[in-house]
Amino acid sequence: MKNQRTTLITDFDNTLYDWFHMWYACFSAMLVEVERISGVNKELLYNEIRTIHQKYHTSEYAFLLEELPALRRLYPDENITVVFDPAIHAYRSARKENLFLYEGVRDTLALLRSKGIQIVIYTESLAYYTNFRIRRLDLDPLVDVIFSPPDHAVPIFSTGQNLGPSNEDKELSHARHVFLPQGVVKPNPVVLLDIVSEIGRSPSECVYLGDSLMKDVAMAQDAHIMDVYAKYGFVQDKREYELLQKVSHWTPEDVDREKAISARPTVVPSYSINKFREIVPLFEE
């Protein structure tokens, strides 16, 4: 019987591109400049950054510098984004140099689309950065639907310049961007099945790809969707992860939740791939 797989649902960060590498390059470049300009101890910055990230449930808060207490105390009557323009510039320059797709992603997505395969992204990253990266990576023409959480509110003290995207055009021309309910996190097989229903498919038609055994593979298995483990995206043994831990948006409740997830029996993926292009045969069987 001919295979009827019609849809690839893929994670975004560390599955289509190396989020940890990009984030580390941007964030560490910014911190060097913040410490140089302000003279504030790095450990104090880590603690204040972690508190703000936990408040907004993201490790990519675009208005971070404006909200850091240490900087606001030092420069109460000045525009923080002007004072720390070199830090913002360093962040954006590093992002420009380090945001790129994994090898073979673009050609493989184009090949799948030529075969009539629907391409769907399901990410935990907030809409603001997800939208920007889809455009910057030129994925808009190749992706049909993107599912992500909505954005946090813009703070009233914002002066306009921030760590986020600087270009004005924020509209996607092809991909449809659908916001998930606030607070939804992986693994949640019910949400995954809702996504399958939203795109007009059945679980048997879908292949789900992700870099996390616990969050991606286990979720797909619980939803009875073919699971594929992106082995190439595993990065928790890198130096990037050490810095992320110091400024993480995870609350104690999040840590407890992760421990509970990790307590599950060992997750064995149905398929594992070392390169993104290795996903193609699953749509040809």
C-alpha positions in Angstrom: 0.0 0.0 0.0 1.4 3.4 -0.9 2.5 5.6 1.9 0.1 8.4 2.7 2.3 10.8 4.7 1.4 14.3 3.6 2.8 16.6 6.3 6.0 17.3 8.1 5.5 19.0 11.5 8.9 20.1 12.7 10.3 21.9 15.7 12.2 25.1 14.9 15.0 25.9 17.4 17.9 23.4 17.2 16.0 21.4 14.5 16.1 23.7 11.5 18.9 26.0 12.8 21.3 26.1 15.7 19.5 28.3 18.2 21.9 27.7 21.1 24.9 28.8 19.0 23.1 31.9 17.7 21.8 32.8 21.2 25.2 32.4 22.8 26.9 34.5 20.2 24.4 37.3 20.6 24.0 37.3 24.3 27.7 36.9 25.2 28.6 39.7 22.8 26.0 42.0 24.4 27.1 41.1 28.0 30.7 42.0 27.2 29.7 45.5 26.2 27.2 46.0 29.1 29.9 45.0 31.6 32.4 47.3 29.9 30.2 50.3 29.8 28.5 50.0 33.1 31.2 48.4 35.3 28.5 46.2 36.8 29.7 42.8 38.0 28.8 40.0 35.6 27.3 37.8 38.4 24.9 40.6 39.4 23.9 41.0 35.8 23.2 37.2 35.5 21.0 37.3 38.6 19.0 40.4 37.4 18.7 39.0 33.9 17.4 35.7 35.2 14.7 37.4 37.2 13.5 39.4 34.2 13.6 36.3 32.0 11.5 34.4 34.5 9.0 37.3 34.6 8.4 37.2 30.9 8.9 33.4 30.5 11.5 33.8 27.8 15.3 34.0 27.5 15.0 36.4 24.6 13.4 39.5 26.1 13.7 42.3 23.7 13.6 45.1 26.3 16.0 43.5 28.7 18.5 46.4 29.0 15.9 49.0 29.7 14.5 46.9 32.6 17.7 45.8 34.3 17.6 47.4 37.8 21.4 47.9 38.0 21.4 49.9 34.8 18.4 52.0 35.7 20.1 52.9 39.0 23.2 53.9 37.2 21.5 55.9 34.5 18.2 57.1 36.0 17.8 60.1 33.7 19.3 58.7 30.6 18.0 56.7 27.7 19.4 53.2 28.4 19.3 52.2 24.7 21.4 55.2 23.8 24.0 54.6 26.6 24.2 50.9 25.6 23.9 51.3 21.9 27.3 49.5 21.4 25.8 46.5 23.3 22.7 46.5 21.1 24.9 46.8 18.0 27.1 43.9 19.2 24.0 41.7 19.8 22.5 42.5 16.3 25.9 42.0 14.6 26.4 38.6 16.2 22.9 37.6 15.3 23.4 38.6 11.6 26.6 36.5 11.5 25.3 33.4 13.4 21.7 32.9 12.3 21.7 30.3 9.5 20.0 27.1 8.7 21.5 23.7 9.3 23.1 22.1 6.3 20.6 20.8 3.7 17.5 22.3 5.4 16.5 24.7 2.6 17.0 22.2 -0.3 15.3 19.5 1.6 12.2 21.6 2.4 12.1 22.7 -1.2 12.2 19.0 -2.3 9.5 18.0 0.1 7.3 20.9 -1.1 7.8 19.8 -4.7 6.4 16.4 -3.7 3.3 18.1 -2.3 4.3 17.7 1.3 2.8 20.3 3.7 5.5 22.0 6.0 4.4 23.0 9.5 6.5 24.5 12.3 5.6 24.1 15.9 7.9 26.1 18.3 7.9 27.3 21.9 9.7 30.5 20.9 7.5 33.6 21.1 5.9 35.1 18.0 8.2 38.1 17.7 11.4 36.3 17.2 9.8 33.3 15.4 8.4 35.7 12.8 11.7 37.5 12.4 13.7 34.3 12.0 11.3 32.8 9.5 11.8 35.9 7.3 15.6 36.2 7.9 16.2 32.6 7.1 14.0 32.9 4.0 11.7 30.1 5.1 8.4 32.0 4.5 8.0 30.6 0.9 8.7 27.1 2.1 6.5 26.9 5.2 2.7 26.6 5.2 1.8 27.2 8.8 3.7 28.2 12.0 2.4 27.6 15.5 4.0 29.5 18.3 3.0 31.3 21.6 2.0 34.9 21.3 4.3 37.7 22.4 4.7 39.4 25.8 3.4 42.9 26.2 5.6 45.8 25.3 6.7 47.7 28.4 5.4 51.3 28.8 9.0 52.6 29.3 10.2 51.3 26.0 12.0 53.9 23.9 11.8 52.0 20.7 15.3 50.6 20.2 15.7 47.1 21.7 17.4 43.8 21.2 14.7 42.6 18.8 14.4 42.8 15.0 15.2 46.3 13.7 13.5 46.0 10.3 10.0 47.3 9.9 8.5 44.7 7.6 7.1 42.1 9.9 4.5 40.5 7.7 4.8 37.0 6.3 3.8 36.7 2.6 3.1 33.0 2.5 3.3 31.2 5.8 0.3 31.5 8.1 1.2 32.3 11.7 -1.1 30.8 14.3 -0.8 31.7 18.0 -1.1 28.9 20.6 -2.9 29.6 24.0 -0.8 31.5 26.5 1.3 29.3 28.7 1.2 26.2 26.4 4.5 24.3 26.5 5.9 21.0 25.2 5.3 18.1 25.7 1.6 18.4 25.2 0.2 15.7 22.9 -3.3 17.3 23.1 -1.9 20.5 21.6 -0.1 18.6 18.9 -3.3 16.8 18.0 -5.1 20.2 17.9 -2.4 21.4 15.5 -3.0 18.3 13.3 -6.7 19.0 13.3 -6.2 22.7 12.5 -4.2 21.9 9.4 -6.8 19.4 8.2 -4.7 16.2 8.6 -4.9 13.0 10.5 -2.1 11.7 12.8 -1.3 8.9 10.4 -0.5 11.5 7.7 2.0 13.4 9.8 5.7 13.0 10.6 7.0 15.0 13.6 10.6 16.0 13.9 12.4 17.5 16.9 15.7 17.6 18.8 14.4 16.7 22.3 13.6 13.1 23.3 11.4 14.2 26.2 9.6 17.2 24.6 9.4 16.2 21.0 9.7 12.5 20.5 7.7 11.5 23.6 5.0 14.0 22.7 4.7 12.6 19.1 4.6 9.1 20.4 1.8 10.0 22.9 -0.1 11.5 20.0 0.4 8.4 17.9 2.3 10.4 15.3 5.4 9.1 13.6 8.3 10.5 15.5 11.8 11.4 14.3 14.7 12.4 16.5 17.0 15.2 15.2 20.2 13.9 16.8 22.2 16.7 15.3 20.3 19.3 17.4 21.4 18.0 20.8 23.6 20.7 22.4 23.2 20.5 26.1 26.8 19.6 26.6 28.1 22.8 25.0 29.3 26.0 26.7 26.2 27.7 25.3 24.1 25.8 27.7 26.1 26.9 30.7 25.4 30.5 30.0 21.8 29.8 29.3 21.5 28.1 32.7 22.8 31.3 34.5 20.2 33.5 32.9 17.4 31.0 32.2 13.7 31.9 32.2 12.9 28.7 34.0 11.2 29.1 37.3 11.4 26.6 40.2 8.1 25.3 39.0 9.5 24.8 35.5 12.5 22.9 36.9 10.2 20.6 38.9 8.2 20.0 35.7 11.3 19.1 33.8 12.3 16.7 36.5 8.9 15.0 36.3 9.3 14.7 32.5 12.8 13.3 32.8 11.5 10.7 35.3 9.6 9.0 32.5 11.0 5.7 31.2 13.7 6.1 28.6 12.3 7.4 25.3 13.4 5.4 22.3 12.7 7.3 19.0 11.1 5.4 16.1 13.6 7.1 13.8 16.8 9.1 14.3 18.5 11.3 11.8 22.0 12.8 11.7 21.3 15.3 8.9 18.0 17.0 8.1 18.0 15.6 4.5 17.6 12.1 6.0 13.9 12.9 6.6 13.1 12.5 2.9 12.9 8.7 2.7 10.1 8.7 5.3 7.9 10.3 2.7 9.0 7.9 0.0 8.4 4.5 1.7 
